[in-house]
Amino acid sequence: MSATVNHRWNHQPVAAEAVTRLATVLQTSPVLAELLVRAGWSDPDEARRFLSPRLAELDDPFHIAGVDRAVARLRAAIAGRESLVILGDYDVDGVSSTAFLVSILRRFGLEPRFIVPLRAEEGYGLSRNAIDRALEVGVPNLFVALDCGTNSCAEVAYLRSRGADVVIVDHHRSKEAVPEDAILINPHVHAESAAPAWQNLCTVGLVFKLVHALLKAERDAGSAIAQAIKLRDYLDLVAMGTVADLVPLLGENRILAKHGLSILEQTARPGLLALMEVSGIDRAHGLQPVDISFRLGPRINASGRLADASLSVELILSQDTKFCRDAARQLDGFNRERQDIERRITEDAERQVEERYAADHGIVLYDDSWHPGVVGIVASRVSRKFNRPCIVLGREGEVAKGSGRSVFGINLVDSLGDCNELLSNWGGHPMAVGVSLDRTRVETFRGRFNAAVAQRLAGHDLARTVEISAWVDFESVDEHLMGELALLHPFGQGNARPVFAVSGVTFAKRPEVFKDVHFRFQLDDAHGRRLFGVAWKMADRLPPAGRRLDLAFELVWNHFNGRKLLQLELLDWRLAK
């Protein structure tokens, strides 16, 4: 879809009496009250809990199915000084989960070995090749798989045949049977025990629950080590995995992410400090989810996509400042390489859509030359640009392998379920999946996936829409409003940054284009106060000067040259009625 086409604006009114009541009880502005009511927090007590999430409100971890058995097995390993191997996936969730669990077990005197699958040679998750590499130096008493393994029945059977017990902590959906001879923690498999507060935890969130339960059991048994461990100190790792994995920032995810971001701002881990430095993050301005999504996360992911993600685990675990600086620079180099590859593939992919697949409901793109390690990012860009689910595949031997990203309202897990017999391996969650299949089947898969998405689109409108959170007076866009919005942080999946709209404003002068594709602007309110704004990739839709306009925008702080300025990020404009 071209940027020259206007979006449709949608604003569903909420009950005025509920807004007034909430604003009165909580002593907030009507704008914040409207945002809360719109999000479903019209009850004052529930709204207070949402605005001030407390770690004390986390549910008993033993309520999650499998946690009691996993804790018992880990305690036996600690008591017996057993050998362990931890295998974690190569994305941020898997890396942070691995670093977290390794750190805790080391505190208890164990020396767990850890590996991260080599993407190019071993593929995704708990593969036989990755297992064999892990067993090269001996079979451990206990093998723990993190962020993978839910569908690995044959691989678990192999591990058990070699004499290792198996614990799996994962949040991916099960496609069919799950391993019977393993201790499995996965709320999507054990749905009967999945409370709404924590059913959408990613793997590092589930590891947090497992460690919480382990510490409770050890403290009850009088362990001085458990008493000395402050679980709060590990929330930086939990926040990284939670934000990067695009799980809804609601319920316990919100609690963990909000407190975890605060811990991340204060982290003393040399590895994370070095990674922040090469990422250009200034902690003095506070950390936002976008810092994880667009700075820290891509650098951690780049090692798994182009090399060995165990470097990222080592970086987080290390106390060696020189090693951390060198490793962070190496990850930054991988990320630059990844960006170059991704840019070329994205251009090719978008051209494919425009020339061949513009009419498809669900898009499948493939090229022999594309690097399978970066196509997930390409799929995300393509799905956003064309507003349709998209799967992008590259070649790995005789296999077409890649990733898919969806749009709101279309569940990729359900859609791929209709294509199951064509796929060699797949898994993920409704918004993001990994896929592999014989490359000779790509064309058949394209047709099947397109049909599956088309069926789910029946009666579903995918037209581009700007969802307006609240219409506001321009004069109310100020620092006080920003202070109230800070209570809603962190923004992310399931808790989107509010989109505001104002009516009847006028540009005194034409906006200024920069870098050919963006423009910046300034507006004066009725009292002569000047506000500044920017519009990303909208230079082909410059709003006219001297005309009354409606604007849809988000609000952010812009830190520049030591100054903190309120900035409008324009999403769309239209002529006022």
Buried (B, 14 or more C-beta within 10 A) or exposed (E): EEBEEEBEBEBEEBEEEBBBBBBEBBEBBBBBBBBBBBBEBBBBEEBEBBBEBEEEEBBEBBBBBBBBBBBEBBBEBBEEEBBBBBBBBBBBBBBBBBBBBBBBBEBBEBEBBBBBBBBBEBBBBBBBEBBEBBBEEEEBBBBBBBBBBBBBBEBBBBBBEEEBBBBBBBBBBBBEEBBEEBBBBBBBBBEEEBEEBBBBBBBBBBBBBBBBBBBBBBBEEEBEBBEEBEBEBBBBBBBBBBBBBBBBBBBBBBBBBBBBBBBBBEBEBBBBBBBBBBBEBEEEEBBBBBBBBEBBBBBBBBBBBBBBBBBBBBBBBBEBEEBBBEBBBBBBBBBEBBBEBBEBBBEBBBEBBEEEBEEBBBBBBBBEEBBBBBBBBBBBBBBEBBBBBBBBBBBBEEBBBBBBBBBEEBBBBBBBBBBEEBBEBBBBBBBBBBBBBBBEBBEEBBBBBBBBBEEBBEEEEBEEEBBBBBBBEBEBBBEEBBEBBEBBBBBBBBBBBBBBBBBEBBBEEEBEBEEEEBBBBBBBBEEEEEBEBBBEEBBEBBBEEEEEBBBBBBBBBBBEEEEEEBBBBBBBBBEBE
